[in-house]
């Protein structure tokens, strides 16, 4: 072993092992080394403490005078005079193989399911690489989540990034679990895999997710990365990148349709702020680093499709809005980068509606790419528009009633009120039942039967005659009238 204070980093496969003993400073989860030019940015280092304990760190920043290293297991017990540092890898990597499907890992990709380590087909840099815009293919084709408020009104399309905005106390974990268990392609003929990345969850939440995956009967197609609240916060920066690296490998090397669910991105951003504070960086909005937009984009923009490849990577990042503030930097920046948002409502949750998804502030900008004849159903777009308009009008009538009283409402106003109530309790509030897109659209036509045909101004007459009249002429009265 060659122990020295300076020199170049060893080449891969070199016989000489170099250790460096020039730690200069420790703060929070970071340590500072002299002569930073020895290591590349992103390199993984081994730290050996005085008692023989081994820890790992990643190089965040290098300059001629220093290297900033984040220590994954924390810096407690690190003595700047008695800690040796050596180069382990030139970048953070994860073992990739199709055998990862059905496995469970911690936040940095180590197995936690009691099974043997993954035999890697290839080791991949978790930083990934941006998809060349020229080779990007247009997101299209429908992914069925089984949730009417998403499938019917904010449709998820392959290659899309569609976040879910939640709040403290709302059932975001239950919704994430439901999507992981239920999501599938429309045809069911292609291999569909869900990669789940959890950041900063409690032991109870981790046990809930693992149990729900197995009870739903879909555990064998789920790859789970679980970073717990008790794990070092720095690991949260690795978790989404590990998940996305394996998702890209399965999609573009094995032609899988991959859905990546990341929860909770707020915990990720808090870890990012903690590291930035330890590095004594100048804070941006609400103390978050100024580069948080770029950092989030490096995660979200890894969703997509590549021309000539059959697979796709679709993302559903979930985040908690502090104080239910949608203008907070985390949901605000996420909304800029992604292609819409699904918003969970506290008012619906208080009324016992599950999942409490409010379709009015929700949006899927790529919805039209995945719906219509040959994809979902010919009446999907117009029916969704009509249901949305009627529900919005019913909500307005509800506000008016709180001012003028119910007696001042017309008979038509009362029908709109009844429609809004039925929409929330029956369409949005489906419980834990999975609905196909056809069942969702059929339910939509039943709800419209509450209203006179003359009110259906956003649907083509041919579609009204085909679907609305069928309900009436079959002699089966609508249960909502």
N, C-alpha and C positions, 0 to 999 in steps of 0.2 A: 504494500500500500504506500502510495506516494503522498505524503502530507506536505502541503505548501500553501502559501498565502496568495499566490498569483499564478497566472498562466491561462492558457486557452482551455475551453471546455473539451472533454474527450470526444472523439468521434465515435459513432455507434460501432460496437464490436471491438473497441480499443482494449488492449490488455492492461493498460495503466489506469488505475482508479484514483482520481484526484479528489482530495477533500480540502475545503476552504474553512479557515478559522477567523474570518474577519467580519463577524456580525458587529454592527455598530450601535444599533438602536432597536428597541421593541416598543410597539404601541398597538393596543387592541389586538386584532388578529394578524398584524403585520410585523415583519422584521425587515431590517435594512442591512444590506451587504455593501461592502466597498467594491470598487472596480466592477461596475455593472456590465461592462462590455463582454464579460466571459460567457454570459448566458443569453439565449434568444428570448424575446418576449413570448410568454405562454409556456415556457419550459417548466417541467415538473422537477422539483428538487427533493432530495432526501435530507432530513435534519436528524442528527443523532445527538440526543441529550447526554448529559453527564452520567445518568443512571442507565444508559444503554437503550432508552426508549426511542423508537423510530417514528418520525412524523413526516408528512408530506406537505409541500408548499408549491404554489405556482407563481412564476415571475409575472408581475403585473406591469412593471415599467423598468426600463434600463436606461442608463446614461453613462457617461465616462466615469462619473464619481460614485455612482451607487446603483443598486438594484433593489426594487421594492418587491417583497415576496409575501403573499398571503398564505398563512399556515392553516391547513384544513382542520386539524384537530385542536386548534387554539394555541396560544403562546404561553399559557401558564406553565411555569417551571423552566422556561427557556432562559439560559444564562448566556449572555453575549460572549463571555470569555471561555465557556466550556461547551459550546455547541458546534459540532462539525456539520458542514453542508457539502453535498455532492450532487452532481447532475444525474437525474434518473432517466428522463425522457426529454426530447426536444419540444414536445407539446403534450397536452393532456389528450389521452387516447382511450378508446373503449373497444373491447372485443366484440366484433360483429359476426353473427352467424344466424341462420334461420332458426336455430335451436333456441333462440331467446324467446320465441313465442310461447306464452304460457308461464314465463318465469317472473320472479319478483326480485327487485334489486333495491339497494339503498340509493341515496341521492347521488353517489359518485360511481354507480354501476357495479358495486360488489354484490354478489348473490346473498339474499337473506331468507331464502326459502328452504334451506337445509339440503339442497341438491348440490351436485358437483359444479365446479367452476365451468364457465362456458369455454369450449374449445373453439378458438377464433378461426374463422375463415380468413379474416383480415382485421387489422387494428386500424381504427379510423380516428382522425383528429376531431374532437368534439366541437371545435369551432366551426366546422363545416365550411361551405363555400356558397356564395350567392349564386342563384340560378341565373345564367346568362339571359338577359332580357330577349335576345334574339331567338333563343331556343325555348323560351317559355311558351306553353300552349294555353289556350283560353280555358279558364275553369268552366266546366259544364258537367252535366249528368247529376241526377238527384241522389242525395244520401238521406235515407229515411231514418229519423231518430225515434219514431213512434210517438212523438209529442206533437199534438195538434197545433199548439201555438207557434211551434217552430216550422213544422212541415207545411202547414197550410198557409201561413202568413209571412214567415221569415225563412224561406227554404234554404237549407244548407246544400251547397254545390261542391262537387269534388274539386280540390285545389284551392278552396276558399279559406280565409281566416275570419271567423265569426265569433267575437268574444261574447261572454255573458257577464253582465254587470249585476252584482249582488250587493248585499249590505249585511251588517252585523246582525246575527239572529235569524236571517233568512235561510231557507233550506237549500243552500247552494251545493253542499256535499251530496244531499239526496238527489238533486237534479243531475249532478255530475255522474253519480253512480247509475242513475236511470239511463242516461245517454250511453254510457260505456256498455251496459248490458243489452240495450235495445237496438243500437245503431246498426244499420245494414244497408247494402246496396239494394236497389229496387229489384234487380233480376235474381240476386242471390247466387249467381253462377261464378262470380269472381271471388278470389280469396280476400276476405275482409279482416283486417287486424286493427285493434285499438291499442295505442300506446298511451298509458296514463302516467302523468308526472305530477306528484303532489309535493308541495313545498311548505314547510313549517307547520305540518299538521300534528295534532296531539296523538298520544298512544291510543286513545279511544277512537279517534277518527281513522287512524291507520287500521285498527282492528275492524271497524265498520266497513271500510272499503274492501279489505281482503275477504271478509265474510260475504259481502254482497256480490263480489265477483263470482265466488264459488256457488252461492245459492242461486244465482241467476242462470247457471248452466253455461255461461260463456267464458269462464275463467281460462279455458285452454286457448283462447284466441287473444287474451289480454297480456300485454307486457307492462308491468307496473314498476315505477321508480318512486320510492317513498322516502322523502326527507322529513324527518320528524322535528318537532319544535325543540326537542332535547339535543338534536344534532347541532354541530357548529353552523352558525348562520352562513358562513362562507360556502358551505356545501350547496346552499340554495342557488348559487350562481352556476353550479355545474349541472343541477338536475334537469332543467329544460333542454340544455344542450346535449346531454347524454340521450334524453328521450328522442329528440329530433334527429340526432345522428343515426340511431337505429331505425327510426321511421324512414329516413331517406334511403337507407340501405335496403330495407324490405320493399320499399316502393319501386326504386329505380334499378335494383339488381334482381329482385324476385317477383316483380310485377304485381305486388299486393296493393290493394286499396287501403290506405292507412289513415285512420282518424286519430289525431293527437289531442288529448284533453289535458290541459295544464291548469292546476289549481293549487295555490292561490297566487296569482301574479303580484298581488299587493305584498305578500311576504317576501317575494323575490325583490321587489323594489325597496323594501325596508332594509334588506341585507345589502343592497347596492348602496343605499344611503349610509349605512353603518361603515362600510369599507371606505367610502369617499370621505367620511368624517375622520376616520383613522389616518387617512393619507393627508389630512389637513388641506383638502381641496376647498376652493371657494364654492359655497353652496348656491344652488339655483332656487327655483320656486319651492317654497315650504321645506327647504333644507335638502331637497333631492339634488343630485349632481346634474350639472348642465348637459351632460352627455347621455342622460337617461333616455331621451328620444332615440338616439342612435343605437343604444344598447338594446332597447325593446325592439327596434326595427330589425336588428341582427337575429332576433328570435322569430318574430312574426313573419318576416319575409322568406323564411325557409319553407313556407307552405307553397304548394303549386303543382303544376304538371309540366312535364318536359316533352317536347315534340319528339315522336318516335318511340316513347316509352309508354307502356300500358298502365303502369302504376301511378298513384297520386298521393300527395301528402295534404291532408285537410286539417286545419287547426281550430279547436275551440278553447281559447284561453279564458279562464274564469278569474274574476277579480272582485274584491270587496271594496265598495266605495266608502271611504271614511266619512262618517256623518251623512251617508246617503247623498253625497255631493258629487254629481256627475261632472262638475267642472274642476274637480280635484286633478292634480297633474297626472295621476296614474290612469284613470279612465279617459281623461282628456287626450293624452298622447296616444293611448291605445286606439281611441276612436279615429285619430288622424291616420294611423298606419293601416288599420284593418278595414274590412269591407262590410261595415254595419255593426250592429250590436243587438243583443237580446237583453232586455231590462226586466229584472224581477221587482215586483211591487210589494211594498210593505202593507199597503191597504188591502190587497187581495189576500195576502198571507194572514192578516188578522181576521179575515172572514172565513178562513179555513179552506181557501182555494189552493189546490196543489196540482201541478206546479204553478206558483204565483207569477206567471209571465204576463206582463202588460204589453199587449200587441201594439198599442198606440205609439209609444216612444221607441219601439223596437223597429229594426230595419235590417234587411238583407239586400245589399246593393247588387248582388249577382243573382238574385232570385230568378229573374227572367231567363237566365242561361240554363236553368235546370228544370223548368216546368213547361207544361203545354203538351200538345198531342205527341205521342211517341215517347215522352219522358215521364209525365205524371198523368194528366188528363186534359182534354181540350178546354174544359170549363174552368180550369184552376185559376188563371189570372183574373178573369172577370168576376168569378165568384168571390175570390179573396178581396178584390176591390170593393164589391158591394157589401160584404160582411163588415169590412173595416169601416166603411162610411156609415153604415147603420149603427154599428156599435159606438162610433164617435158621437153620432147624433143622440143616441140614447144616453150617453154620459153627460152631454150638454143639457138634456132634459132633466136629468137627475139633479144637476146643479141648480137649474131654474126652479125645480120643485122645492128645494131647500129655502128658496127666497119667497116664492109666491104661494106655496102650499099645493097639495095634490088636487084640491077642488078646482083650482084655476086651470088645470090641464085639460086638453081636448082628448077625445077618444083615441085619436091617432097618437098623441103624445104618450098615452098610457100603454099603447102597444109597443112603442119604442122603448119605454121603460122595461116592459116585460121581456123584450128582446135582449136588452143589455144584461138583465139579470140572468136569463137563460144562457147567454153567451159566456158569461163568467163562470157559472156553476157547471155547465155541461160541456162547452167547447174547451175553455181554458182549464177548468177544474176536472180533468179526467182521472185524477188520482194516479195510482201506479199501474194503470192498465195501458197496455201498448195498443195504439191505433195505427192501422195502415193508412196511407194517404187517401185511398178510396173511401174508407170509413169516415175520415175527417171531412172530405168533400160532401159525402152524403148527409152527414150531420149538419153541415152548413146549409144545405137546401132545406132540411127540416126546420132549422131555426128561421129561415126566411119566410116560411109559411105562416109565421106569426103576423107578418106584415102584408098589407094588400099588394097585389101584383103591380099596381100602378107605382108603387114606391121603388120598384127594382129598376132604377134608371141607368145603372152601370153595367148591365148584362145584356148581351145580344138577345133579340126576341126569339131566335131559333133555340138558344140554350134554355130560355125560360119555358118555352113550349115543351121542350124535351124533358127537363128535370122538374121544374116547379109543377107543371100540369100532371106529371106522372104520379106525384104524391097525392094530388087531389082526386084524380080519376080512378086510382086503384081502390078507392074506398077506404083507405087506411088513414084515419085522421092523424094529424100531427100531434105528438104528445105535448107540444109546447103551446098549443092554442087553448 
